[in-house]
């Protein structure tokens, strides 16, 4: 099992926007995903089925859908902790209001 916390405001993955033939992703999302990947680097590679527990802490009223927050995290971990987020077969996520904004991610192998 591996657990780490990414400080700062969780950023949801937005609806895809096309710019010509390219999909546009806002810089804030890219920076958030890069932060997750940087902290996760060096984590043991997980083969097979993976379980993920994510706790989002955000200040102020909830304006983000939890499913879009989850998408940012799972995409950021692709190729870093697991080959593809299709390996995630168990997912727990929670969103709390808290002045100390952060994302805590726990990853573990699912033994069959």
Biotite code that builds the C-alpha atoms (Angstrom):
import biotite.structure as struc

atoms = struc.array([
    struc.Atom([0.000, 0.000, 0.000], chain_id="A", res_id=1, res_name="UNK", atom_name="CA", element="C"),
    struc.Atom([1.185, 3.501, -0.859], chain_id="A", res_id=2, res_name="UNK", atom_name="CA", element="C"),
    struc.Atom([-0.235, 6.793, 0.424], chain_id="A", res_id=3, res_name="UNK", atom_name="CA", element="C"),
    struc.Atom([0.746, 10.367, -0.343], chain_id="A", res_id=4, res_name="UNK", atom_name="CA", element="C"),
    struc.Atom([-0.769, 13.832, -0.110], chain_id="A", res_id=5, res_name="UNK", atom_name="CA", element="C"),
    struc.Atom([-0.679, 16.522, -2.759], chain_id="A", res_id=6, res_name="UNK", atom_name="CA", element="C"),
    struc.Atom([-0.974, 19.966, -1.156], chain_id="A", res_id=7, res_name="UNK", atom_name="CA", element="C"),
    struc.Atom([-3.116, 22.647, -2.751], chain_id="A", res_id=8, res_name="UNK", atom_name="CA", element="C"),
    struc.Atom([-6.550, 22.940, -4.289], chain_id="A", res_id=9, res_name="UNK", atom_name="CA", element="C"),
    struc.Atom([-7.805, 19.851, -6.155], chain_id="A", res_id=10, res_name="UNK", atom_name="CA", element="C"),
    struc.Atom([-8.537, 20.694, -9.803], chain_id="A", res_id=11, res_name="UNK", atom_name="CA", element="C"),
    struc.Atom([-11.268, 18.813, -11.694], chain_id="A", res_id=12, res_name="UNK", atom_name="CA", element="C"),
    struc.Atom([-10.821, 17.559, -15.240], chain_id="A", res_id=13, res_name="UNK", atom_name="CA", element="C"),
    struc.Atom([-12.978, 19.836, -17.414], chain_id="A", res_id=14, res_name="UNK", atom_name="CA", element="C"),
    struc.Atom([-15.191, 18.840, -20.300], chain_id="A", res_id=15, res_name="UNK", atom_name="CA", element="C"),
    struc.Atom([-13.003, 18.447, -23.423], chain_id="A", res_id=16, res_name="UNK", atom_name="CA", element="C"),
    struc.Atom([-12.702, 21.568, -25.583], chain_id="A", res_id=17, res_name="UNK", atom_name="CA", element="C"),
    struc.Atom([-11.446, 21.370, -29.126], chain_id="A", res_id=18, res_name="UNK", atom_name="CA", element="C"),
    struc.Atom([-9.120, 23.905, -30.668], chain_id="A", res_id=19, res_name="UNK", atom_name="CA", element="C"),
    struc.Atom([-8.782, 22.934, -34.303], chain_id="A", res_id=20, res_name="UNK", atom_name="CA", element="C"),
    struc.Atom([-7.761, 19.285, -34.182], chain_id="A", res_id=21, res_name="UNK", atom_name="CA", element="C"),
    struc.Atom([-6.331, 19.490, -30.639], chain_id="A", res_id=22, res_name="UNK", atom_name="CA", element="C"),
    struc.Atom([-8.016, 18.959, -27.292], chain_id="A", res_id=23, res_name="UNK", atom_name="CA", element="C"),
    struc.Atom([-7.423, 21.948, -25.022], chain_id="A", res_id=24, res_name="UNK", atom_name="CA", element="C"),
    struc.Atom([-6.651, 21.287, -21.346], chain_id="A", res_id=25, res_name="UNK", atom_name="CA", element="C"),
    struc.Atom([-6.364, 24.363, -19.106], chain_id="A", res_id=26, res_name="UNK", atom_name="CA", element="C"),
    struc.Atom([-2.889, 24.996, -17.613], chain_id="A", res_id=27, res_name="UNK", atom_name="CA", element="C"),
    struc.Atom([-4.289, 24.695, -14.058], chain_id="A", res_id=28, res_name="UNK", atom_name="CA", element="C"),
    struc.Atom([-5.331, 21.084, -14.746], chain_id="A", res_id=29, res_name="UNK", atom_name="CA", element="C"),
    struc.Atom([-1.970, 20.260, -16.293], chain_id="A", res_id=30, res_name="UNK", atom_name="CA", element="C"),
    struc.Atom([-0.135, 21.754, -13.291], chain_id="A", res_id=31, res_name="UNK", atom_name="CA", element="C"),
    struc.Atom([-2.298, 19.764, -10.835], chain_id="A", res_id=32, res_name="UNK", atom_name="CA", element="C"),
    struc.Atom([-1.749, 16.512, -12.721], chain_id="A", res_id=33, res_name="UNK", atom_name="CA", element="C"),
    struc.Atom([1.998, 17.233, -12.943], chain_id="A", res_id=34, res_name="UNK", atom_name="CA", element="C"),
    struc.Atom([2.095, 17.777, -9.146], chain_id="A", res_id=35, res_name="UNK", atom_name="CA", element="C"),
    struc.Atom([0.422, 14.424, -8.575], chain_id="A", res_id=36, res_name="UNK", atom_name="CA", element="C"),
    struc.Atom([2.801, 12.670, -10.983], chain_id="A", res_id=37, res_name="UNK", atom_name="CA", element="C"),
    struc.Atom([5.879, 14.303, -9.412], chain_id="A", res_id=38, res_name="UNK", atom_name="CA", element="C"),
    struc.Atom([4.916, 13.205, -5.903], chain_id="A", res_id=39, res_name="UNK", atom_name="CA", element="C"),
    struc.Atom([3.940, 9.707, -7.116], chain_id="A", res_id=40, res_name="UNK", atom_name="CA", element="C"),
    struc.Atom([7.228, 9.143, -8.986], chain_id="A", res_id=41, res_name="UNK", atom_name="CA", element="C"),
    struc.Atom([9.321, 6.530, -7.250], chain_id="A", res_id=42, res_name="UNK", atom_name="CA", element="C"),
    struc.Atom([6.219, 4.721, -6.022], chain_id="A", res_id=43, res_name="UNK", atom_name="CA", element="C"),
    struc.Atom([6.344, 0.979, -6.614], chain_id="A", res_id=44, res_name="UNK", atom_name="CA", element="C"),
    struc.Atom([4.751, -0.032, -9.922], chain_id="A", res_id=45, res_name="UNK", atom_name="CA", element="C"),
    struc.Atom([1.403, -1.789, -9.461], chain_id="A", res_id=46, res_name="UNK", atom_name="CA", element="C"),
    struc.Atom([0.632, -4.657, -11.828], chain_id="A", res_id=47, res_name="UNK", atom_name="CA", element="C"),
    struc.Atom([-2.766, -6.295, -12.020], chain_id="A", res_id=48, res_name="UNK", atom_name="CA", element="C"),
    struc.Atom([-5.886, -4.992, -10.316], chain_id="A", res_id=49, res_name="UNK", atom_name="CA", element="C"),
    struc.Atom([-5.563, -1.797, -8.280], chain_id="A", res_id=50, res_name="UNK", atom_name="CA", element="C"),
    struc.Atom([-7.661, -0.185, -5.557], chain_id="A", res_id=51, res_name="UNK", atom_name="CA", element="C"),
    struc.Atom([-7.631, 3.587, -5.046], chain_id="A", res_id=52, res_name="UNK", atom_name="CA", element="C"),
    struc.Atom([-8.858, 5.736, -2.154], chain_id="A", res_id=53, res_name="UNK", atom_name="CA", element="C"),
    struc.Atom([-8.905, 9.501, -2.737], chain_id="A", res_id=54, res_name="UNK", atom_name="CA", element="C"),
    struc.Atom([-9.774, 12.210, -0.210], chain_id="A", res_id=55, res_name="UNK", atom_name="CA", element="C"),
    struc.Atom([-10.255, 15.704, -1.582], chain_id="A", res_id=56, res_name="UNK", atom_name="CA", element="C"),
    struc.Atom([-10.203, 18.672, 0.790], chain_id="A", res_id=57, res_name="UNK", atom_name="CA", element="C"),
    struc.Atom([-11.382, 22.019, -0.579], chain_id="A", res_id=58, res_name="UNK", atom_name="CA", element="C"),
    struc.Atom([-12.037, 25.410, 1.017], chain_id="A", res_id=59, res_name="UNK", atom_name="CA", element="C"),
    struc.Atom([-15.314, 27.179, 0.397], chain_id="A", res_id=60, res_name="UNK", atom_name="CA", element="C"),
    struc.Atom([-18.512, 25.793, -1.081], chain_id="A", res_id=61, res_name="UNK", atom_name="CA", element="C"),
    struc.Atom([-18.376, 22.644, -3.217], chain_id="A", res_id=62, res_name="UNK", atom_name="CA", element="C"),
    struc.Atom([-18.357, 23.678, -6.834], chain_id="A", res_id=63, res_name="UNK", atom_name="CA", element="C"),
    struc.Atom([-16.609, 20.651, -8.294], chain_id="A", res_id=64, res_name="UNK", atom_name="CA", element="C"),
    struc.Atom([-18.140, 17.325, -9.271], chain_id="A", res_id=65, res_name="UNK", atom_name="CA", element="C"),
    struc.Atom([-16.322, 14.509, -7.516], chain_id="A", res_id=66, res_name="UNK", atom_name="CA", element="C"),
    struc.Atom([-16.230, 12.417, -10.710], chain_id="A", res_id=67, res_name="UNK", atom_name="CA", element="C"),
    struc.Atom([-14.247, 15.142, -12.513], chain_id="A", res_id=68, res_name="UNK", atom_name="CA", element="C"),
    struc.Atom([-11.842, 15.404, -9.569], chain_id="A", res_id=69, res_name="UNK", atom_name="CA", element="C"),
    struc.Atom([-11.325, 11.634, -9.675], chain_id="A", res_id=70, res_name="UNK", atom_name="CA", element="C"),
    struc.Atom([-10.618, 11.753, -13.421], chain_id="A", res_id=71, res_name="UNK", atom_name="CA", element="C"),
    struc.Atom([-7.767, 14.235, -12.898], chain_id="A", res_id=72, res_name="UNK", atom_name="CA", element="C"),
    struc.Atom([-6.120, 11.972, -10.315], chain_id="A", res_id=73, res_name="UNK", atom_name="CA", element="C"),
    struc.Atom([-6.508, 8.695, -12.210], chain_id="A", res_id=74, res_name="UNK", atom_name="CA", element="C"),
    struc.Atom([-5.205, 10.243, -15.440], chain_id="A", res_id=75, res_name="UNK", atom_name="CA", element="C"),
    struc.Atom([-2.209, 11.751, -13.619], chain_id="A", res_id=76, res_name="UNK", atom_name="CA", element="C"),
    struc.Atom([-1.177, 8.326, -12.305], chain_id="A", res_id=77, res_name="UNK", atom_name="CA", element="C"),
    struc.Atom([-1.242, 6.634, -15.751], chain_id="A", res_id=78, res_name="UNK", atom_name="CA", element="C"),
    struc.Atom([2.230, 5.388, -16.600], chain_id="A", res_id=79, res_name="UNK", atom_name="CA", element="C"),
    struc.Atom([3.529, 6.452, -13.171], chain_id="A", res_id=80, res_name="UNK", atom_name="CA", element="C"),
    struc.Atom([2.010, 3.992, -10.693], chain_id="A", res_id=81, res_name="UNK", atom_name="CA", element="C"),
    struc.Atom([0.120, 1.728, -13.085], chain_id="A", res_id=82, res_name="UNK", atom_name="CA", element="C"),
    struc.Atom([0.153, 1.195, -16.816], chain_id="A", res_id=83, res_name="UNK", atom_name="CA", element="C"),
    struc.Atom([-3.433, 2.382, -17.365], chain_id="A", res_id=84, res_name="UNK", atom_name="CA", element="C"),
    struc.Atom([-6.318, 3.478, -15.172], chain_id="A", res_id=85, res_name="UNK", atom_name="CA", element="C"),
    struc.Atom([-8.295, 0.516, -16.538], chain_id="A", res_id=86, res_name="UNK", atom_name="CA", element="C"),
    struc.Atom([-6.445, -1.439, -13.832], chain_id="A", res_id=87, res_name="UNK", atom_name="CA", element="C"),
    struc.Atom([-8.471, 0.384, -11.157], chain_id="A", res_id=88, res_name="UNK", atom_name="CA", element="C"),
    struc.Atom([-11.210, -2.030, -10.093], chain_id="A", res_id=89, res_name="UNK", atom_name="CA", element="C"),
    struc.Atom([-12.008, -0.567, -6.674], chain_id="A", res_id=90, res_name="UNK", atom_name="CA", element="C"),
    struc.Atom([-12.449, 3.130, -6.031], chain_id="A", res_id=91, res_name="UNK", atom_name="CA", element="C"),
    struc.Atom([-13.371, 5.100, -2.911], chain_id="A", res_id=92, res_name="UNK", atom_name="CA", element="C"),
    struc.Atom([-13.558, 8.887, -3.010], chain_id="A", res_id=93, res_name="UNK", atom_name="CA", element="C"),
    struc.Atom([-14.669, 11.584, -0.604], chain_id="A", res_id=94, res_name="UNK", atom_name="CA", element="C"),
    struc.Atom([-14.867, 15.371, -0.753], chain_id="A", res_id=95, res_name="UNK", atom_name="CA", element="C"),
    struc.Atom([-14.682, 17.502, 2.383], chain_id="A", res_id=96, res_name="UNK", atom_name="CA", element="C"),
    struc.Atom([-14.750, 21.209, 3.058], chain_id="A", res_id=97, res_name="UNK", atom_name="CA", element="C"),
    struc.Atom([-11.481, 22.175, 4.750], chain_id="A", res_id=98, res_name="UNK", atom_name="CA", element="C"),
    struc.Atom([-9.304, 25.288, 4.906], chain_id="A", res_id=99, res_name="UNK", atom_name="CA", element="C"),
    struc.Atom([-6.215, 23.081, 4.305], chain_id="A", res_id=100, res_name="UNK", atom_name="CA", element="C"),
    struc.Atom([-6.766, 22.114, 0.664], chain_id="A", res_id=101, res_name="UNK", atom_name="CA", element="C"),
    struc.Atom([-5.190, 18.859, -0.473], chain_id="A", res_id=102, res_name="UNK", atom_name="CA", element="C"),
    struc.Atom([-5.638, 15.517, -2.214], chain_id="A", res_id=103, res_name="UNK", atom_name="CA", element="C"),
    struc.Atom([-4.695, 12.354, -0.326], chain_id="A", res_id=104, res_name="UNK", atom_name="CA", element="C"),
    struc.Atom([-4.258, 9.280, -2.522], chain_id="A", res_id=105, res_name="UNK", atom_name="CA", element="C"),
    struc.Atom([-3.950, 5.697, -1.301], chain_id="A", res_id=106, res_name="UNK", atom_name="CA", element="C"),
    struc.Atom([-3.122, 2.933, -3.799], chain_id="A", res_id=107, res_name="UNK", atom_name="CA", element="C"),
    struc.Atom([-3.072, -0.775, -3.183], chain_id="A", res_id=108, res_name="UNK", atom_name="CA", element="C"),
    struc.Atom([-2.963, -4.016, -5.112], chain_id="A", res_id=109, res_name="UNK", atom_name="CA", element="C"),
    struc.Atom([-6.185, -6.049, -5.155], chain_id="A", res_id=110, res_name="UNK", atom_name="CA", element="C"),
    struc.Atom([-5.374, -9.690, -4.507], chain_id="A", res_id=111, res_name="UNK", atom_name="CA", element="C"),
    struc.Atom([-7.831, -12.155, -6.037], chain_id="A", res_id=112, res_name="UNK", atom_name="CA", element="C"),
])
